Amino acid sequence: MPGGFGNIPGGMGSLMKTMQQTMKQMETAKAELAGEKVEASSGGGMVRVVVTGDGAREVVDPDDVQMLEDLVATAVRDAMDKASALREQRIGKLVPGGMGLPPGLF
């Protein structure tokens, strides 16, 4: 095998160097992906999911689907409570003293 290792120009040393560079690039790409966010939605935007680009699955344990269901239900309740408070804040300004209307009408 003069001048190389099999069909690899530069031999085994060159192959190892290329592999090390590739591994370093992969680690950099993984670190960058962890900082990226990917979003998807369904129900016309009623349900929105944001995950990291590295596909971290810490919250999705296939042996504990109930936990994920609880997390989604809690997030939905929290969002609904915040929307209700925002609605009251904005509409409440337009209806002075509630004008004798029942609470929660708006």
Biotite code that builds the C-alpha atoms (Angstrom):
import biotite.structure as struc

atoms = struc.array([
    struc.Atom([0.000, 0.000, 0.000], chain_id="A", res_id=1, res_name="MET", atom_name="CA", element="C"),
    struc.Atom([2.460, 2.647, -1.041], chain_id="A", res_id=2, res_name="PRO", atom_name="CA", element="C"),
    struc.Atom([1.401, 6.225, -0.342], chain_id="A", res_id=3, res_name="GLY", atom_name="CA", element="C"),
    struc.Atom([-1.718, 5.359, 1.589], chain_id="A", res_id=4, res_name="GLY", atom_name="CA", element="C"),
    struc.Atom([-3.930, 3.050, 3.588], chain_id="A", res_id=5, res_name="PHE", atom_name="CA", element="C"),
    struc.Atom([-6.014, 1.144, 1.093], chain_id="A", res_id=6, res_name="GLY", atom_name="CA", element="C"),
    struc.Atom([-7.757, 3.725, -1.072], chain_id="A", res_id=7, res_name="ASN", atom_name="CA", element="C"),
    struc.Atom([-7.384, 6.521, 1.507], chain_id="A", res_id=8, res_name="ILE", atom_name="CA", element="C"),
    struc.Atom([-5.036, 9.251, 0.258], chain_id="A", res_id=9, res_name="PRO", atom_name="CA", element="C"),
    struc.Atom([-2.509, 10.231, 2.922], chain_id="A", res_id=10, res_name="GLY", atom_name="CA", element="C"),
    struc.Atom([-2.924, 7.014, 4.867], chain_id="A", res_id=11, res_name="GLY", atom_name="CA", element="C"),
    struc.Atom([-4.316, 6.227, 8.294], chain_id="A", res_id=12, res_name="MET", atom_name="CA", element="C"),
    struc.Atom([-3.062, 9.482, 9.846], chain_id="A", res_id=13, res_name="GLY", atom_name="CA", element="C"),
    struc.Atom([-5.096, 11.504, 7.400], chain_id="A", res_id=14, res_name="SER", atom_name="CA", element="C"),
    struc.Atom([-8.161, 9.381, 8.062], chain_id="A", res_id=15, res_name="LEU", atom_name="CA", element="C"),
    struc.Atom([-7.814, 9.849, 11.824], chain_id="A", res_id=16, res_name="MET", atom_name="CA", element="C"),
    struc.Atom([-7.407, 13.618, 11.441], chain_id="A", res_id=17, res_name="LYS", atom_name="CA", element="C"),
    struc.Atom([-10.513, 13.806, 9.241], chain_id="A", res_id=18, res_name="THR", atom_name="CA", element="C"),
    struc.Atom([-12.499, 11.722, 11.742], chain_id="A", res_id=19, res_name="MET", atom_name="CA", element="C"),
    struc.Atom([-11.403, 13.964, 14.634], chain_id="A", res_id=20, res_name="GLN", atom_name="CA", element="C"),
    struc.Atom([-12.430, 17.076, 12.700], chain_id="A", res_id=21, res_name="GLN", atom_name="CA", element="C"),
    struc.Atom([-15.785, 15.532, 11.876], chain_id="A", res_id=22, res_name="THR", atom_name="CA", element="C"),
    struc.Atom([-16.368, 14.565, 15.518], chain_id="A", res_id=23, res_name="MET", atom_name="CA", element="C"),
    struc.Atom([-15.543, 18.108, 16.621], chain_id="A", res_id=24, res_name="LYS", atom_name="CA", element="C"),
    struc.Atom([-17.951, 19.523, 14.034], chain_id="A", res_id=25, res_name="GLN", atom_name="CA", element="C"),
    struc.Atom([-20.651, 17.110, 15.232], chain_id="A", res_id=26, res_name="MET", atom_name="CA", element="C"),
    struc.Atom([-20.189, 18.229, 18.854], chain_id="A", res_id=27, res_name="GLU", atom_name="CA", element="C"),
    struc.Atom([-20.424, 21.873, 17.800], chain_id="A", res_id=28, res_name="THR", atom_name="CA", element="C"),
    struc.Atom([-23.570, 21.154, 15.785], chain_id="A", res_id=29, res_name="ALA", atom_name="CA", element="C"),
    struc.Atom([-25.146, 19.310, 18.752], chain_id="A", res_id=30, res_name="LYS", atom_name="CA", element="C"),
    struc.Atom([-24.412, 22.236, 21.068], chain_id="A", res_id=31, res_name="ALA", atom_name="CA", element="C"),
    struc.Atom([-25.931, 24.665, 18.574], chain_id="A", res_id=32, res_name="GLU", atom_name="CA", element="C"),
    struc.Atom([-29.020, 22.472, 18.177], chain_id="A", res_id=33, res_name="LEU", atom_name="CA", element="C"),
    struc.Atom([-29.572, 22.447, 21.932], chain_id="A", res_id=34, res_name="ALA", atom_name="CA", element="C"),
    struc.Atom([-29.954, 26.226, 21.744], chain_id="A", res_id=35, res_name="GLY", atom_name="CA", element="C"),
    struc.Atom([-32.369, 26.183, 18.812], chain_id="A", res_id=36, res_name="GLU", atom_name="CA", element="C"),
    struc.Atom([-36.128, 25.935, 19.258], chain_id="A", res_id=37, res_name="LYS", atom_name="CA", element="C"),
    struc.Atom([-38.578, 24.283, 16.913], chain_id="A", res_id=38, res_name="VAL", atom_name="CA", element="C"),
    struc.Atom([-42.287, 24.982, 17.160], chain_id="A", res_id=39, res_name="GLU", atom_name="CA", element="C"),
    struc.Atom([-45.351, 23.157, 15.890], chain_id="A", res_id=40, res_name="ALA", atom_name="CA", element="C"),
    struc.Atom([-49.042, 23.647, 16.482], chain_id="A", res_id=41, res_name="SER", atom_name="CA", element="C"),
    struc.Atom([-52.374, 21.975, 15.909], chain_id="A", res_id=42, res_name="SER", atom_name="CA", element="C"),
    struc.Atom([-56.012, 22.881, 16.266], chain_id="A", res_id=43, res_name="GLY", atom_name="CA", element="C"),
    struc.Atom([-55.538, 26.122, 14.380], chain_id="A", res_id=44, res_name="GLY", atom_name="CA", element="C"),
    struc.Atom([-52.879, 27.223, 16.850], chain_id="A", res_id=45, res_name="GLY", atom_name="CA", element="C"),
    struc.Atom([-54.815, 26.197, 19.967], chain_id="A", res_id=46, res_name="MET", atom_name="CA", element="C"),
    struc.Atom([-52.064, 23.742, 20.917], chain_id="A", res_id=47, res_name="VAL", atom_name="CA", element="C"),
    struc.Atom([-48.469, 24.819, 20.484], chain_id="A", res_id=48, res_name="ARG", atom_name="CA", element="C"),
    struc.Atom([-45.379, 22.785, 21.281], chain_id="A", res_id=49, res_name="VAL", atom_name="CA", element="C"),
    struc.Atom([-41.842, 24.130, 21.458], chain_id="A", res_id=50, res_name="VAL", atom_name="CA", element="C"),
    struc.Atom([-38.897, 21.723, 21.652], chain_id="A", res_id=51, res_name="VAL", atom_name="CA", element="C"),
    struc.Atom([-35.156, 22.134, 21.425], chain_id="A", res_id=52, res_name="THR", atom_name="CA", element="C"),
    struc.Atom([-33.413, 21.301, 18.179], chain_id="A", res_id=53, res_name="GLY", atom_name="CA", element="C"),
    struc.Atom([-31.482, 18.485, 19.792], chain_id="A", res_id=54, res_name="ASP", atom_name="CA", element="C"),
    struc.Atom([-34.715, 16.591, 20.374], chain_id="A", res_id=55, res_name="GLY", atom_name="CA", element="C"),
    struc.Atom([-34.175, 16.364, 24.120], chain_id="A", res_id=56, res_name="ALA", atom_name="CA", element="C"),
    struc.Atom([-36.799, 14.023, 25.513], chain_id="A", res_id=57, res_name="ARG", atom_name="CA", element="C"),
    struc.Atom([-36.407, 14.470, 29.241], chain_id="A", res_id=58, res_name="GLU", atom_name="CA", element="C"),
    struc.Atom([-40.084, 15.252, 29.656], chain_id="A", res_id=59, res_name="VAL", atom_name="CA", element="C"),
    struc.Atom([-41.339, 12.438, 27.423], chain_id="A", res_id=60, res_name="VAL", atom_name="CA", element="C"),
    struc.Atom([-40.899, 9.189, 29.307], chain_id="A", res_id=61, res_name="ASP", atom_name="CA", element="C"),
    struc.Atom([-42.623, 6.393, 27.364], chain_id="A", res_id=62, res_name="PRO", atom_name="CA", element="C"),
    struc.Atom([-43.133, 4.590, 30.671], chain_id="A", res_id=63, res_name="ASP", atom_name="CA", element="C"),
    struc.Atom([-44.894, 7.599, 32.215], chain_id="A", res_id=64, res_name="ASP", atom_name="CA", element="C"),
    struc.Atom([-47.287, 9.073, 29.652], chain_id="A", res_id=65, res_name="VAL", atom_name="CA", element="C"),
    struc.Atom([-49.501, 10.273, 32.513], chain_id="A", res_id=66, res_name="GLN", atom_name="CA", element="C"),
    struc.Atom([-46.814, 12.787, 33.502], chain_id="A", res_id=67, res_name="MET", atom_name="CA", element="C"),
    struc.Atom([-46.840, 14.301, 30.008], chain_id="A", res_id=68, res_name="LEU", atom_name="CA", element="C"),
    struc.Atom([-50.648, 14.444, 30.042], chain_id="A", res_id=69, res_name="GLU", atom_name="CA", element="C"),
    struc.Atom([-50.529, 16.213, 33.412], chain_id="A", res_id=70, res_name="ASP", atom_name="CA", element="C"),
    struc.Atom([-47.960, 18.716, 32.148], chain_id="A", res_id=71, res_name="LEU", atom_name="CA", element="C"),
    struc.Atom([-50.046, 19.526, 29.069], chain_id="A", res_id=72, res_name="VAL", atom_name="CA", element="C"),
    struc.Atom([-53.249, 19.868, 31.123], chain_id="A", res_id=73, res_name="ALA", atom_name="CA", element="C"),
    struc.Atom([-51.492, 22.144, 33.633], chain_id="A", res_id=74, res_name="THR", atom_name="CA", element="C"),
    struc.Atom([-50.082, 24.323, 30.849], chain_id="A", res_id=75, res_name="ALA", atom_name="CA", element="C"),
    struc.Atom([-53.519, 24.609, 29.226], chain_id="A", res_id=76, res_name="VAL", atom_name="CA", element="C"),
    struc.Atom([-55.164, 25.581, 32.536], chain_id="A", res_id=77, res_name="ARG", atom_name="CA", element="C"),
    struc.Atom([-52.449, 28.146, 33.215], chain_id="A", res_id=78, res_name="ASP", atom_name="CA", element="C"),
    struc.Atom([-52.811, 29.662, 29.739], chain_id="A", res_id=79, res_name="ALA", atom_name="CA", element="C"),
    struc.Atom([-56.611, 29.813, 30.103], chain_id="A", res_id=80, res_name="MET", atom_name="CA", element="C"),
    struc.Atom([-56.270, 31.523, 33.517], chain_id="A", res_id=81, res_name="ASP", atom_name="CA", element="C"),
    struc.Atom([-53.851, 34.066, 32.047], chain_id="A", res_id=82, res_name="LYS", atom_name="CA", element="C"),
    struc.Atom([-56.160, 34.722, 29.088], chain_id="A", res_id=83, res_name="ALA", atom_name="CA", element="C"),
    struc.Atom([-59.090, 35.220, 31.466], chain_id="A", res_id=84, res_name="SER", atom_name="CA", element="C"),
    struc.Atom([-57.104, 37.661, 33.626], chain_id="A", res_id=85, res_name="ALA", atom_name="CA", element="C"),
    struc.Atom([-55.977, 39.568, 30.527], chain_id="A", res_id=86, res_name="LEU", atom_name="CA", element="C"),
    struc.Atom([-59.571, 39.708, 29.251], chain_id="A", res_id=87, res_name="ARG", atom_name="CA", element="C"),
    struc.Atom([-60.797, 41.035, 32.600], chain_id="A", res_id=88, res_name="GLU", atom_name="CA", element="C"),
    struc.Atom([-58.002, 43.608, 32.688], chain_id="A", res_id=89, res_name="GLN", atom_name="CA", element="C"),
    struc.Atom([-58.684, 44.927, 29.178], chain_id="A", res_id=90, res_name="ARG", atom_name="CA", element="C"),
    struc.Atom([-62.483, 44.732, 29.131], chain_id="A", res_id=91, res_name="ILE", atom_name="CA", element="C"),
    struc.Atom([-62.776, 45.854, 32.753], chain_id="A", res_id=92, res_name="GLY", atom_name="CA", element="C"),
    struc.Atom([-61.289, 49.207, 31.731], chain_id="A", res_id=93, res_name="LYS", atom_name="CA", element="C"),
    struc.Atom([-64.090, 49.672, 29.200], chain_id="A", res_id=94, res_name="LEU", atom_name="CA", element="C"),
    struc.Atom([-66.929, 48.860, 31.581], chain_id="A", res_id=95, res_name="VAL", atom_name="CA", element="C"),
    struc.Atom([-66.669, 51.254, 34.554], chain_id="A", res_id=96, res_name="PRO", atom_name="CA", element="C"),
    struc.Atom([-67.644, 49.609, 37.817], chain_id="A", res_id=97, res_name="GLY", atom_name="CA", element="C"),
    struc.Atom([-68.917, 46.670, 35.892], chain_id="A", res_id=98, res_name="GLY", atom_name="CA", element="C"),
    struc.Atom([-72.164, 48.599, 35.249], chain_id="A", res_id=99, res_name="MET", atom_name="CA", element="C"),
    struc.Atom([-73.922, 46.152, 37.527], chain_id="A", res_id=100, res_name="GLY", atom_name="CA", element="C"),
    struc.Atom([-73.159, 43.273, 35.177], chain_id="A", res_id=101, res_name="LEU", atom_name="CA", element="C"),
    struc.Atom([-72.502, 39.803, 36.591], chain_id="A", res_id=102, res_name="PRO", atom_name="CA", element="C"),
    struc.Atom([-68.801, 38.940, 37.150], chain_id="A", res_id=103, res_name="PRO", atom_name="CA", element="C"),
    struc.Atom([-67.100, 37.004, 34.395], chain_id="A", res_id=104, res_name="GLY", atom_name="CA", element="C"),
    struc.Atom([-69.536, 38.228, 31.731], chain_id="A", res_id=105, res_name="LEU", atom_name="CA", element="C"),
    struc.Atom([-66.653, 39.458, 29.672], chain_id="A", res_id=106, res_name="PHE", atom_name="CA", element="C"),
])
